Amino acid sequence: MRRSMQAGAREFLTEPLLPETLGEAHSRASGRRPNQEKAVGKTLVFLPSKGGVGVTTIALNFALALKKESGAKVVVVDLDFELGEIALGLAMTATFSVVDALLNPGRLDKEFLSTLLLRNSSGLAVLASAEEYNFFHSPVEGAGKLFHILREEFNYVVVDAGNCHSHVQESVFEVADALYLVTEMTFPALRNAHRIIEFLSTRNENRAVEVVMNRFASRHGGIDENSATKALGRPINWRIPNSYAAARTAQDSGVPLAMENSPITRVLVQMARAACGKPLSTQKEAGKGLSFFRSRALPAPVEI
């Protein structure tokens, strides 16, 4: 019996084998068996072409819009390990973080993961970066296991890829159902975006890439949209207008842009609708914004 238990046996039947006894044992065994046909969630990765292009702001507010538009279970993951700002953008403070998940692959399961998550009032789950600045080296198996569990527990896993690198970024690329490459109309950002697109094309992953042009203007310095498209080698999928004042206010107050009806919010709502398979809204519908935020008042400005 001991050897059987070590081999994985969980039911022991003694003679005579009655039909009801066999039926009960079969029911218990079926209940313990993983559902092989359970659909896994989609992983939507936001990748910056360079630092400072606004990937965190876009990923966070997209996740909020996706939660509202889909009504599904959504988690946003901050992979900027040292200086991530997803939790800060929601005026939240993380006790535990994505680092705790990646450093403990042996303990990592859905119960352990649930203790690491923050919950926003909208229902959005957050796996934040660490509050303390420190160097971090993830075990190789940690990222793959983490995203396997996240995809089982959530319908949508939104990832701020931030400055993650090496095998963590490779693991993220492998599970990405869509990769939103965030760039802007400057030569360094466009150059890096082109390099990333070329790299992904060699891995047959270019079909999953959508280019998001942040702080979009029809002309930025000497670069117009036609020149940017040529530099990228592919069309621009989404254009997020430049609104520095609104973005700065959101960062300083901890009140996400998605809480206000703004041109930026309207584009993110369209992106969220496309991601969850809903038709794009008309201009009038897009102007309604995210209604579940309407009742919250903005906090008073904070002197710094």
VEXBA-54528 format. One line per field, with one value per residue (C-alpha): x, y, z; residue in one letter; residue number from 1. Coordinates in Angstrom, 3 decimals, decimal comma, m for minus. Layout:
BEGIN
east [X / ...]
north [Y / ...]
up [Z / ...]
resn [A / ...]
resi [NUM / ...]
This chain:
BEGIN
east [0,000 / 2,878 / 4,541 / 1,208 / 0,734 / 4,237 / 3,357 / 0,265 / m2,593 / m5,404 / m8,152 / m7,986 / m10,845 / m11,413 / m13,520 / m16,348 / m16,388 / m19,897 / m21,184 / m21,907 / m18,398 / m16,837 / m19,082 / m18,110 / m14,403 / m14,693 / m16,449 / m13,738 / m10,983 / m12,688 / m12,950 / m9,200 / m8,335 / m7,348 / m9,771 / m7,773 / m10,261 / m10,199 / m9,464 / m6,448 / m6,486 / m4,886 / m1,583 / m1,388 / 2,134 / 3,093 / 6,717 / 8,537 / 10,841 / 12,889 / 12,612 / 10,188 / 7,738 / 4,853 / 4,403 / 3,376 / 0,679 / m0,710 / m0,598 / m2,290 / m5,100 / m5,609 / m6,027 / m8,665 / m10,497 / m10,297 / m11,770 / m14,704 / m15,273 / m14,897 / m16,389 / m13,890 / m11,116 / m8,135 / m4,718 / m1,957 / 1,636 / 4,501 / 7,768 / 9,818 / 11,392 / 13,463 / 11,391 / 7,909 / 5,003 / 1,805 / 0,729 / 1,727 / m0,517 / m3,449 / m2,401 / m1,661 / 1,302 / 2,473 / 3,450 / 4,360 / 5,360 / 6,121 / 9,646 / 8,265 / 6,533 / 9,605 / 11,974 / 9,779 / 8,974 / 8,765 / 5,962 / 4,226 / 0,622 / m2,721 / m3,090 / 0,368 / m0,238 / m3,497 / m1,592 / 0,637 / m2,098 / m3,526 / m7,156 / m8,311 / m11,862 / m12,647 / m11,986 / m8,643 / m6,010 / m2,438 / 0,809 / 3,042 / 6,778 / 8,706 / 8,593 / 12,283 / 14,963 / 17,239 / 19,006 / 17,029 / 17,901 / 14,995 / 15,362 / 14,944 / 11,795 / 10,021 / 8,577 / 7,181 / 5,425 / 4,069 / 2,445 / 1,057 / m0,816 / m1,891 / m3,357 / m5,324 / m6,702 / m7,467 / m9,170 / m6,680 / m3,121 / m1,884 / 1,893 / 3,972 / 7,220 / 9,137 / 12,830 / 12,610 / 15,245 / 16,955 / 14,925 / 12,041 / 11,403 / 11,802 / 9,181 / 6,826 / 7,300 / 6,558 / 3,157 / 2,115 / m1,129 / m0,660 / 2,359 / 1,764 / 4,992 / 4,833 / 6,935 / 6,896 / 7,834 / 11,485 / 14,420 / 15,769 / 12,320 / 11,521 / 14,949 / 14,551 / 11,002 / 12,219 / 14,943 / 12,391 / 10,022 / 12,866 / 13,828 / 10,263 / 9,868 / 12,739 / 10,775 / 7,552 / 5,943 / 5,508 / 1,830 / 1,065 / 2,654 / 0,572 / 2,391 / 1,123 / 2,307 / 2,180 / 2,113 / 1,025 / 1,024 / 0,648 / 4,138 / 6,747 / 9,800 / 10,943 / 9,109 / 5,622 / 3,435 / 4,484 / 8,165 / 7,479 / 5,681 / 8,609 / 11,054 / 9,041 / 8,522 / 4,864 / 1,710 / 0,843 / m2,096 / m3,011 / m2,395 / m2,583 / m2,727 / m0,248 / m1,647 / 1,298 / m0,652 / m3,289 / m0,659 / 1,389 / m1,662 / m2,564 / 0,953 / 1,122 / m2,382 / m2,545 / m5,803 / m5,572 / m6,306 / m9,066 / m11,072 / m11,589 / m13,141 / m10,162 / m8,869 / m6,315 / m8,998 / m11,124 / m8,287 / m7,538 / m11,207 / m11,106 / m7,972 / m9,660 / m12,788 / m10,688 / m8,729 / m11,852 / m13,579 / m16,129 / m16,825 / m15,185 / m17,514 / m18,737 / m17,378 / m20,488 / m20,210 / m16,470 / m17,115 / m18,940 / m15,691 / m15,521 / m18,718 / m17,587 / m15,203 / m17,714 / m18,755 / m15,265 / m14,098 / m10,577 / m8,330 / m6,891 / m3,527 / m0,509 / 2,364 / 5,763]
north [0,000 / 2,371 / 1,741 / 2,293 / 5,640 / 6,706 / 5,850 / 8,095 / 5,787 / 7,570 / 4,905 / 1,423 / m0,998 / m4,243 / m7,191 / m7,647 / m4,826 / m3,408 / m1,259 / 1,718 / 1,559 / 1,563 / 4,474 / 6,574 / 5,897 / 6,834 / 10,112 / 11,065 / 10,225 / 12,246 / 15,229 / 15,168 / 14,853 / 18,149 / 19,313 / 18,833 / 20,834 / 23,936 / 26,987 / 28,993 / 32,765 / 35,077 / 36,814 / 40,385 / 41,786 / 45,466 / 45,934 / 49,290 / 50,115 / 52,176 / 53,644 / 56,500 / 55,732 / 55,293 / 51,528 / 51,352 / 54,011 / 52,290 / 48,749 / 49,769 / 51,759 / 49,134 / 46,506 / 48,646 / 49,168 / 45,454 / 44,581 / 46,900 / 45,899 / 42,132 / 41,658 / 38,803 / 38,025 / 40,256 / 40,505 / 42,978 / 41,874 / 44,333 / 42,877 / 46,021 / 44,279 / 47,074 / 50,214 / 49,146 / 51,581 / 49,640 / 49,570 / 53,216 / 54,141 / 52,711 / 54,350 / 50,895 / 49,525 / 45,958 / 43,789 / 40,908 / 41,027 / 39,216 / 38,734 / 36,544 / 34,402 / 34,012 / 33,275 / 30,461 / 28,170 / 25,180 / 26,797 / 28,403 / 27,275 / 29,073 / 29,272 / 30,817 / 33,175 / 34,415 / 35,666 / 37,819 / 39,638 / 43,088 / 43,829 / 47,151 / 48,390 / 47,803 / 44,080 / 44,217 / 41,939 / 43,239 / 41,308 / 44,229 / 44,759 / 44,902 / 48,087 / 47,837 / 48,490 / 45,480 / 43,317 / 40,280 / 37,086 / 34,764 / 30,980 / 29,732 / 27,731 / 30,496 / 32,602 / 29,694 / 28,242 / 31,625 / 32,350 / 28,825 / 29,386 / 32,923 / 31,733 / 29,041 / 31,467 / 34,520 / 35,115 / 37,857 / 38,350 / 41,855 / 42,215 / 45,360 / 43,851 / 46,909 / 46,198 / 42,436 / 40,601 / 37,298 / 34,131 / 36,038 / 38,045 / 34,912 / 33,138 / 36,089 / 36,080 / 32,356 / 32,689 / 36,015 / 35,835 / 39,473 / 41,713 / 45,464 / 47,227 / 50,722 / 53,360 / 57,066 / 59,265 / 59,764 / 58,285 / 56,126 / 54,708 / 53,912 / 52,359 / 50,093 / 49,180 / 48,117 / 45,979 / 44,251 / 43,626 / 42,125 / 39,864 / 38,647 / 38,010 / 35,510 / 33,598 / 33,620 / 35,801 / 38,988 / 38,215 / 38,722 / 42,209 / 45,393 / 48,726 / 51,330 / 54,866 / 56,819 / 60,628 / 60,583 / 63,733 / 63,909 / 65,358 / 65,173 / 67,258 / 66,105 / 62,756 / 62,319 / 59,208 / 58,041 / 58,246 / 56,418 / 53,623 / 53,220 / 53,158 / 50,450 / 48,390 / 47,868 / 49,941 / 51,606 / 49,801 / 52,219 / 55,957 / 57,347 / 61,158 / 63,238 / 64,529 / 65,181 / 67,157 / 64,442 / 61,697 / 63,684 / 64,386 / 60,683 / 59,712 / 62,253 / 61,578 / 57,792 / 58,189 / 56,285 / 58,009 / 55,441 / 57,132 / 60,136 / 60,502 / 61,637 / 61,103 / 58,665 / 56,671 / 56,423 / 54,827 / 52,379 / 51,393 / 50,608 / 48,510 / 46,645 / 45,967 / 44,579 / 42,400 / 40,787 / 40,333 / 43,136 / 45,441 / 48,833 / 51,446 / 54,468 / 57,916 / 58,683 / 55,416 / 55,862 / 59,242 / 57,617 / 56,467 / 53,854 / 54,172 / 52,171 / 55,006 / 57,846 / 57,956 / 58,312 / 61,805 / 62,869 / 63,310 / 66,699 / 67,489 / 66,472 / 68,896 / 67,354]
up [0,000 / 0,828 / m2,532 / m4,266 / m2,511 / m3,511 / m7,097 / m6,919 / m5,874 / m4,011 / m3,881 / m2,253 / m2,800 / m0,963 / m1,985 / m2,487 / m5,114 / m4,929 / m7,834 / m5,575 / m4,097 / m7,563 / m8,614 / m5,606 / m6,153 / m9,817 / m8,942 / m6,462 / m8,955 / m11,681 / m9,360 / m8,762 / m12,445 / m14,125 / m16,762 / m19,924 / m21,975 / m19,780 / m21,912 / m20,837 / m20,696 / m23,222 / m22,502 / m23,813 / m23,531 / m23,675 / m24,679 / m24,842 / m27,730 / m25,262 / m21,782 / m21,295 / m24,111 / m21,642 / m21,675 / m17,997 / m18,369 / m21,444 / m20,010 / m16,756 / m18,336 / m21,048 / m18,316 / m16,586 / m19,874 / m20,663 / m17,267 / m17,937 / m21,560 / m21,126 / m17,663 / m17,333 / m14,859 / m15,671 / m14,008 / m14,811 / m14,145 / m13,564 / m14,872 / m14,289 / m11,322 / m9,786 / m10,429 / m11,545 / m11,165 / m11,863 / m8,192 / m7,771 / m10,682 / m8,707 / m5,418 / m3,981 / m2,043 / m2,529 / 0,432 / m1,875 / m5,500 / m8,732 / m7,389 / m4,578 / m7,193 / m9,399 / m6,524 / m5,189 / m8,134 / m5,787 / m3,763 / m6,717 / m7,168 / m7,393 / m3,605 / m3,147 / m6,073 / m4,545 / m1,488 / m3,705 / m5,620 / m4,976 / m5,857 / m7,229 / m6,574 / m10,263 / m9,798 / m11,585 / m10,008 / m9,786 / m9,475 / m8,610 / m8,670 / m5,400 / m3,344 / m2,447 / m5,036 / m5,367 / m7,914 / m8,966 / m10,811 / m11,515 / m11,546 / m15,103 / m14,361 / m12,439 / m15,282 / m17,274 / m14,233 / m13,164 / m16,521 / m16,747 / m13,473 / m14,384 / m17,690 / m15,857 / m13,267 / m15,424 / m18,755 / m19,615 / m18,401 / m19,239 / m18,922 / m18,562 / m19,870 / m18,700 / m18,373 / m17,968 / m19,936 / m20,662 / m20,058 / m18,398 / m21,556 / m23,659 / m21,536 / m21,977 / m25,758 / m25,883 / m24,185 / m25,730 / m27,708 / m28,699 / m28,282 / m28,236 / m29,182 / m27,685 / m29,412 / m30,267 / m33,188 / m32,360 / m34,216 / m31,303 / m30,488 / m34,130 / m34,673 / m31,649 / m32,625 / m36,065 / m34,471 / m32,221 / m35,138 / m37,163 / m34,257 / m33,776 / m37,504 / m37,379 / m34,721 / m36,766 / m34,098 / m36,132 / m36,787 / m33,093 / m33,000 / m32,937 / m33,083 / m30,606 / m31,386 / m28,139 / m27,938 / m31,550 / m33,643 / m37,403 / m37,445 / m34,711 / m35,482 / m38,898 / m38,693 / m40,145 / m40,033 / m43,477 / m42,511 / m39,236 / m41,091 / m43,473 / m40,562 / m38,806 / m41,927 / m41,064 / m40,437 / m37,133 / m35,513 / m32,733 / m32,291 / m28,766 / m28,730 / m26,804 / m23,507 / m21,232 / m18,640 / m18,156 / m17,904 / m15,400 / m13,234 / m13,239 / m12,177 / m9,355 / m7,986 / m8,366 / m10,294 / m13,614 / m16,908 / m17,437 / m14,689 / m16,925 / m20,353 / m22,391 / m25,948 / m24,537 / m22,727 / m25,867 / m27,832 / m24,995 / m24,820 / m28,545 / m28,040 / m25,184 / m27,237 / m30,070 / m27,634 / m26,175 / m29,531 / m29,292 / m32,244 / m32,118 / m30,700 / m32,598 / m31,775 / m29,669 / m27,708 / m27,199 / m25,610 / m22,698 / m21,099 / m18,368 / m16,355 / m13,319 / m12,451 / m12,742 / m9,088 / m7,680 / m6,895 / m7,723 / m4,689 / m3,848 / m5,461 / m3,428 / m2,915 / m3,635]
resn [M / R / R / S / M / Q / A / G / A / R / E / F / L / T / E / P / L / L / P / E / T / L / G / E / A / H / S / R / A / S / G / R / R / P / N / Q / E / K / A / V / G / K / T / L / V / F / L / P / S / K / G / G / V / G / V / T / T / I / A / L / N / F / A / L / A / L / K / K / E / S / G / A / K / V / V / V / V / D / L / D / F / E / L / G / E / I / A / L / G / L / A / M / T / A / T / F / S / V / V / D / A / L / L / N / P / G / R / L / D / K / E / F / L / S / T / L / L / L / R / N / S / S / G / L / A / V / L / A / S / A / E / E / Y / N / F / F / H / S / P / V / E / G / A / G / K / L / F / H / I / L / R / E / E / F / N / Y / V / V / V / D / A / G / N / C / H / S / H / V / Q / E / S / V / F / E / V / A / D / A / L / Y / L / V / T / E / M / T / F / P / A / L / R / N / A / H / R / I / I / E / F / L / S / T / R / N / E / N / R / A / V / E / V / V / M / N / R / F / A / S / R / H / G / G / I / D / E / N / S / A / T / K / A / L / G / R / P / I / N / W / R / I / P / N / S / Y / A / A / A / R / T / A / Q / D / S / G / V / P / L / A / M / E / N / S / P / I / T / R / V / L / V / Q / M / A / R / A / A / C / G / K / P / L / S / T / Q / K / E / A / G / K / G / L / S / F / F / R / S / R / A / L / P / A / P / V / E / I]
resi [1 / 2 / 3 / 4 / 5 / 6 / 7 / 8 / 9 / 10 / 11 / 12 / 13 / 14 / 15 / 16 / 17 / 18 / 19 / 20 / 21 / 22 / 23 / 24 / 25 / 26 / 27 / 28 / 29 / 30 / 31 / 32 / 33 / 34 / 35 / 36 / 37 / 38 / 39 / 40 / 41 / 42 / 43 / 44 / 45 / 46 / 47 / 48 / 49 / 50 / 51 / 52 / 53 / 54 / 55 / 56 / 57 / 58 / 59 / 60 / 61 / 62 / 63 / 64 / 65 / 66 / 67 / 68 / 69 / 70 / 71 / 72 / 73 / 74 / 75 / 76 / 77 / 78 / 79 / 80 / 81 / 82 / 83 / 84 / 85 / 86 / 87 / 88 / 89 / 90 / 91 / 92 / 93 / 94 / 95 / 96 / 97 / 98 / 99 / 100 / 101 / 102 / 103 / 104 / 105 / 106 / 107 / 108 / 109 / 110 / 111 / 112 / 113 / 114 / 115 / 116 / 117 / 118 / 119 / 120 / 121 / 122 / 123 / 124 / 125 / 126 / 127 / 128 / 129 / 130 / 131 / 132 / 133 / 134 / 135 / 136 / 137 / 138 / 139 / 140 / 141 / 142 / 143 / 144 / 145 / 146 / 147 / 148 / 149 / 150 / 151 / 152 / 153 / 154 / 155 / 156 / 157 / 158 / 159 / 160 / 161 / 162 / 163 / 164 / 165 / 166 / 167 / 168 / 169 / 170 / 171 / 172 / 173 / 174 / 175 / 176 / 177 / 178 / 179 / 180 / 181 / 182 / 183 / 184 / 185 / 186 / 187 / 188 / 189 / 190 / 191 / 192 / 193 / 194 / 195 / 196 / 197 / 198 / 199 / 200 / 201 / 202 / 203 / 204 / 205 / 206 / 207 / 208 / 209 / 210 / 211 / 212 / 213 / 214 / 215 / 216 / 217 / 218 / 219 / 220 / 221 / 222 / 223 / 224 / 225 / 226 / 227 / 228 / 229 / 230 / 231 / 232 / 233 / 234 / 235 / 236 / 237 / 238 / 239 / 240 / 241 / 242 / 243 / 244 / 245 / 246 / 247 / 248 / 249 / 250 / 251 / 252 / 253 / 254 / 255 / 256 / 257 / 258 / 259 / 260 / 261 / 262 / 263 / 264 / 265 / 266 / 267 / 268 / 269 / 270 / 271 / 272 / 273 / 274 / 275 / 276 / 277 / 278 / 279 / 280 / 281 / 282 / 283 / 284 / 285 / 286 / 287 / 288 / 289 / 290 / 291 / 292 / 293 / 294 / 295 / 296 / 297 / 298 / 299 / 300 / 301 / 302 / 303 / 304]
